[in-house]
Amino acid sequence: MKDLVRQIDLLPSPESELQECLRRYTLLERLAMRMDAARWLLLGGTGSVAVGYLTITYYETIMSAIMTMIKIL
């Protein structure tokens, strides 16, 4: 029985410093994942807008280049 009590006493308490650090680390890890997702969404959206703008702006040039390539083939 004494061995069991000793082992229970060695268990970390629920609010130990290690558990607090692990909780903080988990929260920071989740925040980093969310920031990465937002960054990639912003970069992807910006890239799509840029490609769309260039396509609309240079539509005639793109179409004439495509037609020229078709004629060559």
Order of alpha helices (4+ residues) and beta strands (2+ residues): alpha-alpha-alpha
